[in-house]
Amino acid sequence: METVLVTGSKGLLGSAIVDASKAYANYNFVFLDRSSGDLTIQNNVEAIYKKYQPQYVIHAAARVGGIHANMSRPGELFYENLLMNSFMIHYGYKFGVNKLMCFSSMCSFPDTSSAIREGCQQDGKPFEANAAYGYAKRMVNVQINAYRKQYGVKYNSIVHGNIFGPNDNFSLVDGHVIPSLIHKCFIAKQSNKPFVIWGDGSPLREFMYSADLADVTLKLLFGDLKYDEVLVSNDSEISIKEVAMMVVDAIGFNGEIIFDTSKPNGQLKKVSDISRLRSILPDLKFTDHKQAINNSVEWFMNNYPNVRK
Ligand code: GFB
């Protein structure tokens, strides 16, 4: 049986890959999390490859956060992502890994209101608030391209946008918008206080359920992928206000709602052109936003207070 090594298996994406892997019983999946070793340390990464000798790798571990984390801890996000991605790709090559998937981010692309697509990542600066994280994630593509050219490896970068779902980080300050709003709305209901949404609610995002990205990742890994890079995003935009109202409905909150415009709006929109993905997976369907938010709220309620926060 061939071995598929998955890093970050307790995180948002990694845990969704654990679930999706159940449909691939012909492979031996090995799931790693933080307790298996800090991937920003070269020796740990080398030792992991030596121990498991995988044929396939899905590197889902990352240091991530929402707009506040990006603005307050850019050094940490830059350094940790750059090192762990670089070591995972390098030792994958050294240990003869056949296929490797590493994740880049839509926010590593230039800040533009037009649709982004594969190949245009280096055409301009990323949005300032998440530039450090964005530049670190750009290097995934740079390294994969360099290794494909020099060593002929079949490694790929999956570029995705905002994802959410079970096992997310529900931090009120450092989380991404949907998990933060779920936690905030829950507390507002419990304490009979207003539900405070940052910004004016107008920014648009292409939110994607983590299970959808996990499903696509495994299909691309085991399929005959001829591209180095694939953009994976739910190409139907929705505003922060609309998702906040879906959270309100799912939690059953009836109190006061405040938009705190002293907090940043962030990038006003990030649109993708996923024609490459649709040409590879023509039957692809994304989970409906309302359904995905209801599932995430249900998971949060069932697991609170034992959630990452
Ligand atoms: O998920 P998020 O923090 O980051 O969403 P980005 C920020 C948007 O949600 C802004 C609004 O428009 C905020 O004003 N918002 C409203 C809130 N309430 C809240 C709240 O309670 N918490 C948060 N966090 N936002 C991310 C990058 O950008 O894009 C990541 O930060 C990643 O690094 C991802 O790359 C793809 O969507 O702006």
Residues whose N, C-alpha, C, O or C-beta is under 5 A from the ligand:
A	BS01	GFB	G65 G66 I67 N70 S105 C107 N130 Y133 H160 G161 N162 L172 G175 H176 V177 S180 L181 I197 W198 G199 P203 I240 P264 N265 G266 Q267
